[in-house]
Amino acid sequence: MINYYDVLNIKPSATDKDIYGAYIKLIKQNHPDVNVNKEESTKKSQIINEAYHILKDSVKRKQYDNLLDLEKSKPTKDENINEGHEHKDIRCEKCKTKDSSLRFVIFSSVFSIIMYTQKSAHGYILCSKCRVLYSILWNIEVMILGWWGLPYGLIYSFQSIAENSVGGIQPDENNFTLLNYLAFGFYSKGQFVEAKDCLKESLEIYYNKDTNNFYKYLEEELKIPSKQKSFKNKVFSIPPLIYNILLILLFISVPIYAIITSPPKTEYSTNTKSNYSNIDDKPRKNYSLEKRESKSNKDTIGLNLLENELPKNGIIKKTTKKKLIAPLKITTSSVYNYYIKLVDVENNKTALTLFIRSGKTFETNVPIGRFELRYAAGNKWYGEKQLFGPNTNFYKTDKVLEFHIEGNKVAGFEIDLYQQRFGNLKEEIISENDFLDSDE
C-alpha cells in the first residue's frame, strides 16, 4: 500500500496548508516539461496527484488513514501470531466493545458564521450502539451550528444530516479489511464464534475467495455455531435512520408546538409608519392594540343601575378650544363598547370624549398636541356616571399620541382597539379614579 504521506514528504499530522504546499512544490519539480526523463516524471506526477487527491479531501483522508493503520498492524508472512507478534486490539472507541458489529464510520459536522462555513469529517471505529448515539449527537450539532453561513451553511447542513442519519459514511474497503482483521484476531485467540461472525459480515460487503474458504472451514469442518444477538444488539441493529427521523421530527415539532400553544404576545413589534403629506391628505400612523384580559372594577360603581340606550358613535363632549384639524380613526372590537377620552398630557385634562359601539369605526379630527388615550370598555350602558356598570374595565394606551404640523403637513393616527398577535400598541389597566381624574 502506497504511503501518500511519504510521497508528499509530509507528516500524518500535516494541515491542509502543508499538504497543498508540498503538492505544489513536488508537482513543479516532477513536471514532464522540466525533466529529461518524461516517462518517469509522468509516473511520479500521477502518484503525486493521486496522493494530493486523497489527502486534500477530509473524508477520503479519514478512510485512507484507517486503511494505513490496519495495514501497519498486519503480521507479515514470516511472522506467526503465536510467536511474539503483537496483534493490535481493536475495540469500539466509545464503549470498548469488541465484536462483529464494529465498523469504521465517518460523521460530518458543519460550523457556520454568516459568510464562513466549514464542513469537517470525523472518523471512528464504533459498535452498532455507539453508531446510533454518534449519528444523533453529530446531527444535533449540525442542527444547532450548521445553518448560519451563507450560502453553503444550509447546503452542507442538509448533506451532513443525510450522511449522519444513515449511520455515517461506512467505506466498504475499510470495513472489509477491518472485519477480516478482527476475524484473524478472534481466531488466533480461539474465539471461533466471533471469528465466524466477522467473516460473515465481511462477505456481505465483498466476496473474497480466501475469506469465503475460511468461513466454510469454520462452519463446516469445525461446526462453529452463529452467535445469537442479545436484545440490546437487536435494538441497536435498527438502522440509525429511524432514530434520526424521530430526532428531526422532535426538533421540528417542539418549536411548532410552542408557537401553537403560546398565549398572545404581550410585547410588541413596532410597525408604525411615519407618514406625512399635505395637510388636506391628513395621513395617519397605524396602531394596532393587543388586548389582554383584566379584572373588572365591580366594587367601584353602585349596583342600583338602570340600563340606557347606547349612545351613537361620535363626539360626546368637546372641552378644548383648539381647532380640530388632525385626523384620528378608531376601530373597535366586536366584544365591547368604548367610552374614550383624549387626555392632554400637559395638563391632564380631557380634550375630547368619544363613544364608539362594538365593531364600529369612527373618524374625526382632533386638536394638535400630545394626548393620552384612556377608555372604559363594557357591554351594557348605564349613563356617563355609571358607564358600563360593575363590569366596566378601565385602560390607557402606553404610547403618547403626538398630533403635529410641519409646514403644510399634518400627522394623525389610526388605532385598532382589538386583540392582535403582532400589535404595536400596548394597553395598561388603570383604576376608575385615574380614568375620572381627567374630568376635574
Steps between C-alpha positions, in 0.01 A plus 500: 500500500647835395566741785372829363654694786842371394420585138444866595778499764264611777397370843161332568414802716549743210239772453315576177740788441802270543351247258434765235847653537674161468288410197576823312872465569521135384274537197723782371817295555363189328308655214586322169575830328792578731656150519705307249343163584141586418365148550631477857386857575152419375474199732620705799258780416213251488588364847537854637160599356346183643645573845376858493155394376461266800655714774335831411151351553421460871274196448739316263790582733317341796436187293864485390636554854286212627623263227859607556466436873363149441767428240777588745351269763483189280759227562730416209508159335805403703343599832283267708231648719592256774870582484526843644319714241289758681157499340330837537195482727229684309195601703214749484650842572201594714400198712800267436277224360669246272268302272394459138289819510813719494524726196718785388261793460539866405262767632474853362473824694430854380590826671373826354521870585338739250720465186734234644416129482722202579409135447716247684529120507541295819603135474442235769484125549165446673259221592137507384375664822757780493442565129139582582608724789765683298271549200246671726760713680667619180162581346403706805824697463436559129141611573628753752821628336472422131223722362641847555744535209402634158469348250657163584397457864153377412623278213776336703265455795249305293782288354648428843165416660425260213843331537486481880140376508587172329778433749771708334715414199618137532763433229470141373874446447582619852237287667579189296863531613395577859269196528761262357754643738258446793428145381873424493540635854200306637614176334853531636355522852265206453185714479360313200139617528604867486742424215225333298262796554768745382564295186127482428469879534801559274359271228183714497721796404731328247529145373855376545610143426741470793247654741229266375724191538589604855130549581407155361783342699356640824142415407537155346812345647508651848118521517513843663147631575395859427482733797148595615440875523406639840195723542724807520675409176165441329376844608811676373513298180200709391630744234609833657279672243191405704639663815605810309161539335350502850762756605425727202124475561559592865728788401230637267194427716623662824516859366177448302326378815642794697368746241155340483451474875661831596265775624470823301814706527497792738815660363460689178691541180474849355339528160410868530564699188596867520294621209475865401330677212305815434269609776196423286601132477518459878721189512498278809733278693360150534469351847365154579407423858573163653233458761535302819252391760461700821311481824176693493443793734193347663536684829544849358149572370167464673267212432172698464522542125261573219614389157497776238501492125849501351614846382564549131853484365663839526623783719313525831693797644747755368672692780794641304506834325759385249407438139433141402725445197699177557342173381418216740341170400406236758371149430362302794465129573168319467511407871472835681359850462750780573474827689822682398684805631776689324696646795753781455826388664602860576214568744335157540169644374260330260489672160246268333267225615381240246267204498552219250279193487641150474637401160464853361745750352490872572701776333534853630741791531679583822716790627872532441691389807617201706221281632446183699218265403295380797188290463236301682370179342188295559173374355195656666486879529375664822579864426805722532518460879463123530649432152483121439405409857696276736667321206663815364867457410731802493811531284748742352743451211873492567588740219444876499331604176670807358294689242712771338549712189817553305458769238194400303500144629306341783536160669214294642433149626302188423439281805355147515357429846494123473736214570772436243794264541751741351338823609728798565291679765500382858221573751524538875228433756412809706261569788169680473647800685784531246243492223278766662780735612520653154145638539587727792 
